[in-house]
Amino acid sequence: MEETACILPDDAFLTDFRLSEPTPNGRTIDLVGFASSAVGLPARFNRSPLFSDAELTAPITPDPHEKREGFSLQAKLEKRKQEGGK
């Protein structure tokens, strides 16, 4: 959750955050929310060492009430590598 908050731009917020394990040892996060510009969000998540294969899972939808773009994004969680080769 902390890494997600660091990755999202300051003008973005989430309405839904789900953690799931669709395959054994294969965790994913599903995010739904709003941002001023949602198109670059997958690239931001893919640059993180904790996430991979981030992609938008639905079309970006402008929301006149929020004055932002609605988005739905999914990313795989990467296993943290232990330091010191342990």
C-alpha positions in Angstrom: 0.0 0.0 0.0 2.9 2.4 0.8 4.6 1.8 -2.5 1.3 2.5 -4.3 0.9 5.8 -2.5 4.4 6.8 -3.5 3.8 5.8 -7.2 0.5 7.5 -7.7 0.7 11.2 -8.6 -0.5 13.7 -6.0 -3.6 14.5 -8.0 -4.7 10.9 -8.1 -6.9 9.0 -5.7 -8.2 5.4 -5.4 -11.8 4.3 -4.9 -10.9 0.6 -4.8 -7.8 -1.3 -3.9 -7.8 -5.1 -4.1 -5.0 -7.6 -3.5 -5.6 -11.1 -5.0 -3.7 -14.3 -5.6 -5.1 -15.7 -8.9 -2.3 -18.3 -9.1 -0.2 -19.9 -6.4 2.6 -17.4 -5.5 1.1 -15.0 -8.1 -0.2 -11.9 -6.3 -1.8 -8.9 -8.1 -3.2 -5.6 -7.2 -6.3 -4.1 -8.8 -6.7 -0.4 -8.5 -9.7 1.8 -9.5 -9.6 5.5 -9.2 -9.2 8.9 -10.7 -6.2 10.9 -11.9 -5.6 14.1 -14.0 -3.9 11.9 -16.6 -4.3 8.1 -16.3 -2.4 7.1 -19.5 1.0 7.1 -17.8 0.1 5.2 -14.7 1.1 1.7 -16.0 4.6 3.0 -16.8 5.0 4.5 -13.3 4.1 1.1 -11.7 6.4 -0.8 -14.1 9.4 1.3 -13.0 8.8 0.2 -9.4 10.9 -2.8 -8.2 7.7 -4.1 -6.4 5.4 -4.3 -9.5 5.5 -5.7 -13.0 3.2 -6.1 -16.0 1.1 -3.1 -15.0 -1.7 -2.4 -17.5 -5.0 -0.6 -17.7 -7.8 -3.1 -17.6 -10.6 -0.8 -18.9 -10.9 2.3 -21.1 -9.9 5.6 -19.5 -13.1 7.5 -18.9 -13.3 11.3 -18.3 -15.4 12.2 -15.3 -16.9 15.8 -15.5 -17.8 15.7 -11.8 -14.3 14.8 -10.6 -12.6 16.7 -13.4 -10.3 13.8 -13.7 -9.9 10.6 -15.7 -11.3 7.3 -14.3 -9.0 4.4 -14.5 -8.7 0.7 -13.7 -5.2 -0.8 -13.4 -3.8 -4.2 -12.6 -0.2 -5.0 -11.7 1.7 -8.1 -10.6 3.5 -8.0 -7.3 7.2 -9.0 -7.5 8.8 -11.0 -4.8 11.4 -9.0 -2.9 14.9 -10.4 -3.3 16.6 -11.0 0.0 19.6 -8.9 0.6 23.0 -10.6 1.2 22.1 -13.7 -0.9 20.1 -15.3 2.0 
